Amino acid sequence: MTNIQSVQETACAYDLSSFSSNPRITNYFAEVGMEKWYVLVCLFFLTTDSLNAQAFNDKDSDLIVYPAIPNLTTSSLYSVTVNDQEIWTEKFRTNFDIASFPEWFIEPYTKVQQEIHQASFSCKGEQRIAVRVPGPISRVSVHPSSYGIETHVSGNVLTFSLPGPRKLLIEIDSLPPLFLFANPPDHIPISPADPRTHYFGPGLHRPGYITLQDDETVYIAAGAVVYGGIRAKGVHNIRVIGNGILDGGSEFKQMVMLEDCNNVLIDGIMIRNGDGWTNTLIHCNGVTYNNVKVLSFGPASDGIDPLGSRNVIISNCFLRCTDDCIAIKAPTKGQNVDSVLVTGNTMIGYAFSDGVTIGFETNADSVSNVTVRDCDVILARGGSRVEGHSGFSIVCDGPAVINHVLYDNIRVEKSEIKLFELNITDGTKYGAGPPGHINNIILRNVSWAHDGPIVLKGFDENHQIQKVTFDNCKVAGKPLRDLKNKVMQTGRFVEDVVVE
């Protein structure tokens, strides 16, 4: 990469003093032997030229159009406009060595390259969306179906209105899926001159792993793609924000790894294409994920995994994953889970995935006070060590007591193997045992769109599932009235189950 190309990847339309006062920029040029005055001249011309690369703000419709990202592939299948403004649409296709996949990961939908298309923008209020494809449209579905979006088709054009920021899966005939990400505008002020900010403007950046210290921020602007990952250990007051893309290039392992951190905000960005678990939170306290898009494609690519963490909020996120979308775990003795809120999320368990699971690893003393509320599970499928995944589940594979869990206003569109599961294993699926306990579980206003088994399975008389309430739940549009319902599969070591 030439020096000028590197400047083009970093520079954006701010005044020159902002750049000259940021040591993260000026130090770079010092390392390559360029004088500061020459840097400023380069930045002047480049920032002037880069005005066309900034997000375009249509003030009449509260629409912000993101710039196209160089070197990424423009979709030839989808053309998207919002209020007659063209939205750059990306084609993303994996490039895996499929022959190297573990045997368990080989399914018809994972033993081929995976392809998605995505269009992103920011907006406020109602927007008019048009999606054009190469040929006539015969079949359309827009998810989550709970949004009730009314679509219209004319020839090869799909149109609909969007009431405001939403994250959608659009399926048209047999084409690869289109993800439409209508984000709220950036609401956190950022200055590239702040020495505590790792600032990435529109363009391509390859910093590798970024290690954060106390009070630091990573900002990824709309129109930017950053190849790398985030690392932080024992720090507080850190942020990773913006409407750009953090891309693992299928090589960066556990893209976001936070350990013993406090007061963390991950907001707005897309995190995708890493190796292994995508977001791993180990023994953290006070972590918020908001409006984050997580796209994973490879083996064991969980979306967001709080491990032994407390006071975690995962809200308004979109997760399309090839392992559990959200997995709440307590793998380490002495690191309990407490107060986790999962709310307003959309989850696609593309392969080997629940929407939300607690477990398997539960070796701490307790997992308590978990609430999953107002979420849509579009798909859950794939095999597991307990005979398949569910729309959502609790699998206690260790000695922990899992209690006080509420599922409220959850909608499952498709779960291929099981609808829901509570399961106490012998504790050795992933660990060394012994078994644990599950009690005080409430499911309220939960609907599954089709029939399937609801599995409640304790381990023995000393490790039972206790005090489970189903309140106003529906399966295939019909009320789940009593335990004799054909979908209920209740084992011997289950007691105090109420269906209301």
Order of alpha helices (4+ residues) and beta strands (2+ residues): alpha-alpha-alpha-alpha-beta-beta-beta-beta-beta-beta-beta-beta-beta-beta-beta-beta-beta-beta-beta-beta-beta-beta-beta-beta-beta-beta-beta-beta-beta-beta-beta-beta-beta-beta-beta-beta-beta-beta-beta-beta-beta-beta-beta-beta-beta-beta-beta
